Amino acid sequence: MTDVPRRLQQVVDLFLAGKLEGLNHARHVAVARILQHYPYGKELMHLGLQISATRAGVPEKYSQEITDRCWAELPAGLPEESEFEGGS
């Protein structure tokens, strides 16, 4: 399906389940950098952010416009697996 290492695929699974811990801005960007390598990655990012916000009890914090703008500015390439240590 993708050229994404298994450990980073597991990060995506946790994110889409709304169970990825330590979701700050840097971690969101790292997840997005992984999803760039997936078919329909941007759509999956939208879904994951909606799930995360809803599970946290703040669905109003999700913004499609902000996500689209940030997606267009993402750096290329996969993040280091170490960016997900200690929080997932």
C-alpha positions in Angstrom: 0.0 0.0 0.0 2.7 2.5 1.0 6.4 2.8 1.6 5.8 3.8 5.2 7.6 1.7 7.8 5.4 -0.5 10.1 6.0 1.6 13.2 4.8 4.7 11.5 1.8 2.8 10.1 0.9 2.0 13.7 1.1 5.7 14.6 -1.5 6.3 11.8 -3.7 3.5 13.2 -3.6 5.1 16.7 -4.3 8.5 15.3 -7.3 7.4 13.3 -8.7 5.6 16.4 -8.3 8.8 18.4 -5.9 7.1 20.7 -2.5 8.7 19.8 -1.2 10.4 23.0 0.6 13.7 23.2 -1.1 15.4 20.3 0.5 18.8 20.2 1.1 20.8 17.0 4.5 19.2 16.3 3.0 15.7 16.6 0.0 16.6 14.3 2.5 17.8 11.7 4.5 14.6 12.0 1.3 12.5 11.5 0.4 14.6 8.5 3.9 14.0 7.0 3.2 10.3 7.3 -0.3 10.6 5.8 1.2 12.4 2.7 2.4 9.0 1.7 -1.0 7.4 1.8 -3.7 7.5 -0.9 -6.3 10.0 0.3 -3.9 11.2 3.0 -5.4 14.6 3.4 -8.9 13.1 3.8 -7.5 10.7 6.4 -6.0 13.7 8.2 -9.3 15.4 8.3 -11.0 12.3 9.6 -8.3 11.8 12.3 -8.5 15.3 13.5 -12.3 15.2 13.7 -12.1 12.0 15.7 -9.4 13.3 18.0 -11.4 16.5 18.7 -14.6 14.7 19.3 -13.0 12.1 21.6 -11.5 15.0 23.6 -14.9 16.6 24.0 -14.1 19.6 21.9 -15.4 18.9 18.3 -15.6 22.7 17.6 -11.7 22.8 17.7 -11.5 21.0 14.4 -11.2 23.3 11.4 -11.1 22.0 7.8 -9.8 25.4 6.6 -6.8 25.4 8.9 -6.0 21.7 8.1 -6.1 22.5 4.4 -3.8 25.5 4.8 -1.3 23.6 6.9 -1.4 20.6 4.6 -0.2 22.8 1.7 2.7 24.0 3.8 3.9 20.5 5.1 7.6 19.7 4.7 8.3 16.6 2.5 9.5 13.3 3.7 8.7 11.0 6.6 9.3 12.1 10.2 11.7 10.2 12.4 10.1 7.4 14.3 11.7 8.9 17.5 9.2 11.8 17.2 6.6 9.3 18.5 8.5 7.9 21.4 7.2 8.4 24.9 3.7 9.5 23.9 2.1 6.7 22.0 
